[in-house]
Amino acid sequence: MPELPEVEVVKQGLTPHLLGQSIRQIITSEKPLRFPIDRNHFNTTLQSKTIITIERRAKYLLIHFNDQHVLICHLGMTGQFHILPQTAPTLSHEHVRIDFHQGQSIRYRDPRRFGFMLLTTSAQLPQHPRLIHLGPEPFSAHFTPRYLEEISIKSHKAIKTLMMEQTVVVGIGNIYASESLFHSNISPLRKANTLLPDEIEKLIQAIQKILHDAIEAGGSSISDFVKADGQPGYFSHQFRVYGRENSPCYQCQSTIERITQLGRSTFFCPSCQQ
């Protein structure tokens, strides 16, 4: 599933193509996404409306229009956006096509159809059920060592499990949790309430560095993720532990191990992350 860096990369790829574009029509396939799209409602609401900005909140894309409507997009597990001419043939697994008056179109393809698009307004956005529960962004001024310490000290959960809770901090999924813990030399099995203040500060710095580096590298293409231009991301070449079970650690040559936490694979070095 795309995590924060992948969604940010998609946002950055779409923005120069979509700003100032006005919608001519929206076409949907007969197969529903996670939530069915009412094509007539979408067309009636967004036809001839102009895109004025694109934001990312957690793993959601927020496309804002000049009439205060907002399109909330989630990529699910296999969702992809492609910028194409309107004359380009239909893609395999293409479920949403948005044509613009200026001649381009964006195509949304999603083989597993876990993604979705929802319409709301700017006024309703802060209280939207998909967004209201979300914690701070990892690059925001609210995500501080004091904030994380206050949450961690009350938690008996493993720190990796806590990191992946979107009510605590958004956008950190399995890949970047494993990588951040390795870079901060913290075991994924450590109880959150055992972390010392300097460890929490080091962890926040590692999270921000890993996410920044992943965005710079265009995200991580593990299975289906590609950028808006169809190219893969290359951060997977920088993985230190994720997906490297039974391989030697780059720092100490110990063998990278894999365990399961809440049904998800966790990769770590038992020596560097005691």
N, C-alpha and C positions, 0 to 999 in steps of 0.2 A: 504494500500500500504506500502511495506517495506520502512522504513526511514533509515537514516544514520547508526544507531546502528545495524539494522538487516543486512544491506549489509556488514558492517564491520565484523559482526559475521560470515556471510557466507564466506567472504574472508579468515578469520582466519581458518575456518573449512576446506576449500578446499586446502589451501596452502601446508600443509604437505603431502597431498596425490598426488598433481599434479606436484610439482616442479620436474624437471628432467624426466617427463613422455613424451614419443613421441607418436604421434597420428598414429593409424593404419587405422582407418576409421571413418567417420561421417555418421550417419544414421538419417534421418528426417522423420517425419510423413507426410501424405498427406495434413494435415490441416496447413495453414500458421499461423505464429505468427503475431505480429503487422505488421512486414515487412516479406515478403516471403524470405526463405533461398534457395539460389541456391546450392543444394547439390553437384553438380559436381564441381562448383567453389570452394566451401569450401574444398572438398577433394583434388582437384588439388593443392590448395594453401597450405594446412596445413598437408597433409599426410607426415608422417615421421619427422615432425617438433617437436622440443622439447620445453616444457614450461620452461621459465627461471625465471619468476617472475609473481606475481599477485598483482595488486594495486586496490585501491578503489579511485574513484574521484566522489565526491557527492554521488549519488545513483547508480553509474555505477561500474561494475567490469571490470577491464582491464587486460586481460590475454596476457602476452607478450611471443613471441616465439623467438627462436634463429636466425631466418632469418629477424628480424625486423618487422614482422607482429604482429598486435595486434587485439585481439577479444574483442569487446565492448559488454558487456552483461547488460541488464536491466531486472529486475524481474517483471516489470509491477505491477499488483495488487496481483496476486496469484502464481507467479513463484517460483519454488523450485529446488535446485540442490541436487542430491543424489549420493553418492559414492557407487557403487555396483560392484560385480563380473560380468564379461561379461556373465556368465551363468545364472544370475538372470533373472526372467521373466520380460516382459515389464510392466511398471507401467501404471496405469490409467492416461490418459491425458499426456502421455509422448510424447514430440514433437521433442526432440533432444537427440541423444545418441552419445557420443564420446568414442570410444574404443581405448585403449592404447596398445602398444606392450607388456607392462609389465603385462597385464592380467586384469587390472581394467577398469571400465568405469564410466563416469559421465552421469547421466540422468537428463534432464531438463523436468519437468512436469509443466503444466500451464493450469489449467481448463478454465480460461477466455481468455487466449492467447493474453494478452496485453503486454507481455514481448517481447524482441527482441534480436537478435545477429547480429552485423555488423562487417565486416572486414575492417581494415585500416592498416596503417603502423606507426611506431614510429615517422617518420618525419612529417606525416600528422596529427598526434594525436592532437597537440596543437590547430590546426585550424579546427578541425572537427566540423561540425555544431551542434552536440550534446553537445559539451564541451566548445566551444569558448566563450559562453555567461556567463559561470558559475562564481559566486563570490568566495570569499575565503573560505577555509575550516574552520570550527569553532574552530579547535585546532591549526590553523596555526598562525604564527607570524604576518600575515597581518590583522587578525581579532582582532583589538584593540579597546578600548573605543573611541579613537580619530577617527578611521575609521567609527565606527557606529554612532558617534555623528555627523560627517560631512554629513552622509546620512540622519539621522533622522531629523536634523534641517531643511532640505528642503522638508520634506514629511508631508502631511496632512492626510496620511493614519493611520488607527489604527495600533498600534505597532504589534499586532499579525499578521495582514495582511502583514506588511513589513517584519517581521521575516521569513515568509514562501516564500518570493520571492527568487528564486535560484540565481538571479543576485546580491543579497545583501549578502547572506551567504548560503552555500549549505547544503542540507541534513536535514533541520529542517522541519518536516511535522506537521500535526495537533496535534498528541499526544505530541510531545516534546515541541512544542510551548506553549501549555496549561500548561504543567508541569513546564516549565522554568519560565513562568510569575507568576505562583503561588509561586514558591520558591523565586522569587525576589519581591513579594508583589506589583506587577504592574497590574493594570486592563488591560485586553485585549482590552478594548474600548478606552484607552488613545490614543490620537493623538501622533504620533511618535515625532513631533516637540515640545511637551510639556515635554518630559523627561529631567530631570536634569542630569548633568555629573555623579554624584554619582549613580543615578539610572541606567544609561547605563552601568557603570562598574559592578554594582551588577547583571544586567541582563546577561552580558557576562559570569560572573563567574557561574551564575545559569545554563546557556546553557551548558557550558563545564562540569559542575558537573553532570547534568542530563544525557547528552550523554555518559559520562564516566561510570556512574553507570549502564546505560542501556546496554552498551557493556559488562560490567562485568557480568551482569545478563543473558546474552545471547539473548538480544533483547526482544521485546514484541510480544507475540503470541496472536493476537486479533482474527484472523479467520484462515488464511491459512499458516501463516509463521511458518516454522520449520527450524532448523539448518541443515547443511549438513549431520549430523548423524541421522537426522529424529526426533530429540528431540525438544520440544518447548522452547521458551525463557520465562524467569520468571520475567521480569521487570514489567509486569502488576500487580504483587502483591505489587509493591511499588507505584502505582499511588496514588496521593493525590487528584486530581480533575478529571482527564479524566475518563469518563464513570461513574461518581459517582453522577449524577443528583439526587437531593432530598435526598442525604445522608448527614450526619453531617460532617462538616469540622473537620479534625483531630487536628487543632490548636485552633479553637475558638467555635466549635460546631454549627456554623451557617450552613444553608442549602446550599449545592452546587447547583449552577444554571447552566443551559445550554442555550446558545443563538446560533444563526446562523450568521456566518460571511462569506460572499462570498460563500454561499452554504455549508459551513462546520460547524460542531458542535464545539462550544467552551465551555469549562467547567471552572468555576472559583468560588471563594468564594467572595461574595459581601462585606463581612466584612474585610477580610484580603487583598483584592485587590480593595480598594475603588478608 
